[in-house]
Every structure is written in structure tokens, then in C-alpha cells.
Amino acid sequence: MNILVTGGAGYIGSVVSHQLIEKGHKVIVYDNFSTGYKEALHQNCKFVLGDVRDRELPARVMRDNKVDLVLHFAAKLNVPESIINPLDYYDNNFLGTLNLLQCCERSGVSKFIFSSTAAVYGDTQKKLVSEDDDLKPINPYGESKFFSERALFSQSKTNKMNFISLRYFNVSGASNDLSLGQRSLGSFNLIKNLCDVVLGYKEQLEVFGADFPTPDGFGVRDYIHVEDLAAAHVVAAEKLYDSQGLVNEVYNCGYGKGYSVKEVIDAFSRITGKAVPYTIRPRRAGDPAAVVADVSKIKAELSWKPQNEDLYKICESTLNWFKKTRNA
Ligand SMILES: NC(=O)c1ccc[n+]([C@@H]2O[C@H](COP(=O)([O-])OP(=O)(O)OC[C@H]3O[C@@H](n4cnc5c(N)ncnc54)[C@H](O)[C@@H]3O)[C@@H](O)[C@H]2O)c1
């Protein structure tokens, strides 16, 4: 397959690109380096410096490289920043996706995998969040992804586009060889913040709320290792490429198991052999008590088999990455 990977110089897009290349696919990374970095590019990928909002370049790249499928990661993803500068988020994320879809239409590309997020669900009250649940994003970042998904659905109804949207829960960890990891700030950063405390860059962790209606009172989230998330993209891309009829599917990407903030802190204490200092602050507006994915659909339909379903492993991998890059 010839695959265009927008945002392939970033955290998740780079791990996916490496896995695709290792499986023999041809990857063209398209990135504006706003948060991406050249060291993340695989030596065998083709790289095009460009912005997804460019009206012409993406279509030309698709035609010149006979692109079969687009994997669209390029986005801004800092939630607090999206509240301060909402228009930047609608522009980069929503208009960027819209422009890319128009480029696909003009160059005859009809297969698309979209990086979505659990933020499209908003303040969910359900124990497990499933793909059919109501979508009520509570910040411009989540809205920019929600609008993009709507555009994908509408375009798929014209039979000109087949797509899979993957809604990621909390992504963490680095590539197995520690060559790729997170450099930009993601939307939820408990594990990164814990690394900062453990490595001495922060005195203590601030925990927002310990009075949630959860077993230990701390907020609960579903953490997924980036290598497993990347593997989900590979199986999704291969399924979409082989499909004949209309595909417009959404899949949650998590493990379906939640860990509380306290359990994550305890994992770091076990890894380092020391208690991790933290202080409890009041809850922040809009922080749901628990967000855990129902992953029955992806497991049944994409034959995706995660290999790193282990909180300790995820925390250790992230810590090793930050040890390596913070000292670089
Ligand atoms: N990291 C997470 O926890 C998480 C969770 C849910 C969803 N996502 C989604 O996954 C995708 C990738 O996130 P990431 O964590 O790898 O972020 P990242 O910042 O590391 O990567 C984003 C990449 O996109 C590029 N980019 C941004 N805007 C661009 C534009 N207009 N034109 C061209 N390139 C552009 C950046 O340079 C960067 O290489 C995003 O769509 C994000 O919304 C991430």
C-alpha cells in the first residue's frame, strides 16, 4: 500500500509509520513540523514538508505517489490551549481535515483513517463508553475532532469516501526500542507529569480531586500503550484497503480497564522504589470521574491483539523515554 501519513513526524504518527514500513508498506509523511521532529522519521519514508491546510500540495502528493490510503494524525491537541485559542483549533484540526478530504476527492483517494479522541464523548457518566454513546465534547479540541468526524460521515454517504475513525483514550509509552516518544504536550498528562516529578523537574504532583465517586476517590482513566495503538492503525489500514463495500466505522482504542490517579502514582513508586510526593487540589470543572473505553467492537471486528496491556510497563516505558530525551 502507498500510505500518506499526515502528522507522521509526531508522537503517534511516527510509531505508526515505523510499523507500516516494517510491514512493507510505502509511507509518505506529510508534516509541517509544528510539533513534529525530523529524528522521528524512518530512514525509508518519503518526507514532504507541508501544511494540511495547503489547498494544492496534499492533492499533488497523493497523485504523484499513487496514494491508496490516508492516515490523518496532523492536529493540535492541547486542551487548555484550545480553550484560550479556539479558532486555531477549528482552523488547524477541522478545516485541515476538510481540506484534506477535498484533496482526496480531487485526487481519487477514497480510504481514510482518522485520529479521533475520547474527548468527543465529553463528560460521560457511563461506566464504559461505547462508540454509540452521545457525543458532547466540552472543549474546542474535542469539538474540532467531532466536526471532523461529522464531515467524514457526510462524505462517506456520497460513496466517495470510506473511513475508520479511531477514538484514542489516554496514550502513553514510547516505542519498544525507545527511539520514538512524546515530545509535544498531549491533552492529558498524568504520566508525563509523574515522570517530571520522579526526574526532579517538579517538586510534587498536583492531583485535581480525590473525592470522585470512584472506589478510591481519585479520577479513573484508560491508558493505552502507543505501540498497541499503532498496531490498531496497521490492522485498520489493512482492513480498509481490502474492503469492497462502504466503510464508515468508529472504534474506541483503549484497553477497557481503568486505573485511578492513585494507582498510577503507586505504579511510579514501585518502579522507582520511592514514594512519589503529591498534593490534592480541588476538582477542575469538566473533569469526569471516570473515562474507560468499551473495546468490544475493535476486538471483535479488527482482530487487534494488544501486547502491552500493563500499567507498570506503560509507566516504565514513558519514564525511560523521558530519562533519555530530557538528558539529551
Ligand atoms: N497523544 C494523545 O494522547 C492523543 C489522544 C487522543 C487523540 N490524539 C490524536 O492523535 C493525533 C496525533 O497526536 P500526537 O500525540 O502524535 O501529537 P504530536 O503533536 O506529537 O503530532 C502531531 C503532528 O502533526 C503535525 N501537524 C500539526 N498540525 C499540522 C498541520 N496543520 N499540517 C501538517 N502537520 C501538522 C505536527 O508537526 C506533529 O508532527 C492527533 O490528531 C491527536 O488529536 C492524541
The ligand as an SDF file (V2000), in Angstrom:
LIG
                    3D

 44 48  0  0  0  0  0  0  0  0999 V2000
   -1.4140   11.9470   22.3290 N   0  0  0  0  0  0  0  0  0  0  0  0
   -2.6160   11.6600   22.7890 C   0  0  0  0  0  0  0  0  0  0  0  0
   -2.7740   11.3400   23.9810 O   0  0  0  0  0  0  0  0  0  0  0  0
   -3.8230   11.6870   21.8760 C   0  0  0  0  0  0  0  0  0  0  0  0
   -5.0730   11.3190   22.3960 C   0  0  0  0  0  0  0  0  0  0  0  0
   -6.1780   11.3340   21.5430 C   0  0  0  0  0  0  0  0  0  0  0  0
   -6.0340   11.7090   20.2080 C   0  0  0  0  0  0  0  0  0  0  0  0
   -4.8160   12.0870   19.7370 N   0  0  0  0  0  0  0  0  0  0  0  0
   -4.7020   12.5000   18.3230 C   0  0  0  0  0  0  0  0  0  0  0  0
   -3.6110   11.8240   17.7410 O   0  0  0  0  0  0  0  0  0  0  0  0
   -3.0290   12.6280   16.7270 C   0  0  0  0  0  0  0  0  0  0  0  0
   -1.5280   12.6540   16.9060 C   0  0  0  0  0  0  0  0  0  0  0  0
   -1.2330   13.1720   18.1940 O   0  0  0  0  0  0  0  0  0  0  0  0
    0.2610   13.1530   18.7850 P   0  0  0  0  0  0  0  0  0  0  0  0
    0.1410   12.8820   20.2290 O   0  0  0  0  0  0  0  0  0  0  0  0
    1.1070   12.2960   17.9400 O   0  0  0  0  0  0  0  0  0  0  0  0
    0.6590   14.6830   18.6240 O   0  0  0  0  0  0  0  0  0  0  0  0
    2.0020   15.3440   18.0730 P   0  0  0  0  0  0  0  0  0  0  0  0
    1.8830   16.8050   18.3690 O   0  0  0  0  0  0  0  0  0  0  0  0
    3.1850   14.6230   18.5580 O   0  0  0  0  0  0  0  0  0  0  0  0
    1.8740   15.0850   16.5000 O   0  0  0  0  0  0  0  0  0  0  0  0
    1.1000   15.9010   15.6540 C   0  0  0  0  0  0  0  0  0  0  0  0
    1.8640   16.0310   14.3440 C   0  0  0  0  0  0  0  0  0  0  0  0
    1.0720   16.7800   13.4200 O   0  0  0  0  0  0  0  0  0  0  0  0
    1.8530   17.8090   12.8350 C   0  0  0  0  0  0  0  0  0  0  0  0
    0.9140   18.8820   12.4630 N   0  0  0  0  0  0  0  0  0  0  0  0
    0.1010   19.5810   13.2780 C   0  0  0  0  0  0  0  0  0  0  0  0
   -0.6420   20.4430   12.5560 N   0  0  0  0  0  0  0  0  0  0  0  0
   -0.2820   20.2950   11.2630 C   0  0  0  0  0  0  0  0  0  0  0  0
   -0.6990   20.8870   10.0470 C   0  0  0  0  0  0  0  0  0  0  0  0
   -1.6000   21.8730   10.0190 N   0  0  0  0  0  0  0  0  0  0  0  0
   -0.1300   20.4690    8.8900 N   0  0  0  0  0  0  0  0  0  0  0  0
    0.8180   19.4900    8.8890 C   0  0  0  0  0  0  0  0  0  0  0  0
    1.2560   18.8880   10.0170 N   0  0  0  0  0  0  0  0  0  0  0  0
    0.7050   19.2830   11.1890 C   0  0  0  0  0  0  0  0  0  0  0  0
    2.8640   18.1900   13.9080 C   0  0  0  0  0  0  0  0  0  0  0  0
    4.0270   18.8190   13.4180 O   0  0  0  0  0  0  0  0  0  0  0  0
    3.1740   16.8220   14.5230 C   0  0  0  0  0  0  0  0  0  0  0  0
    4.2070   16.1540   13.8240 O   0  0  0  0  0  0  0  0  0  0  0  0
   -3.7160   13.9870   16.8110 C   0  0  0  0  0  0  0  0  0  0  0  0
   -4.6890   14.0590   15.7900 O   0  0  0  0  0  0  0  0  0  0  0  0
   -4.3770   13.9630   18.1740 C   0  0  0  0  0  0  0  0  0  0  0  0
   -5.5340   14.7730   18.2070 O   0  0  0  0  0  0  0  0  0  0  0  0
   -3.7010   12.0760   20.5360 C   0  0  0  0  0  0  0  0  0  0  0  0
  1  2  1  0
  2  3  2  0
  2  4  1  0
  4  5  1  0
  4 44  2  0
  5  6  2  0
  6  7  1  0
  7  8  2  0
  8  9  1  0
  8 44  1  0
  9 10  1  0
  9 42  1  0
 10 11  1  0
 11 12  1  0
 11 40  1  0
 12 13  1  0
 13 14  1  0
 14 15  2  0
 14 16  1  0
 14 17  1  0
 17 18  1  0
 18 19  2  0
 18 20  1  0
 18 21  1  0
 21 22  1  0
 22 23  1  0
 23 24  1  0
 23 38  1  0
 24 25  1  0
 25 26  1  0
 25 36  1  0
 26 27  1  0
 26 35  1  0
 27 28  2  0
 28 29  1  0
 29 30  1  0
 29 35  2  0
 30 31  1  0
 30 32  2  0
 32 33  1  0
 33 34  2  0
 34 35  1  0
 36 37  1  0
 36 38  1  0
 38 39  1  0
 40 41  1  0
 40 42  1  0
 42 43  1  0
M  CHG  2   8   1  16  -1
M  END
$$$$
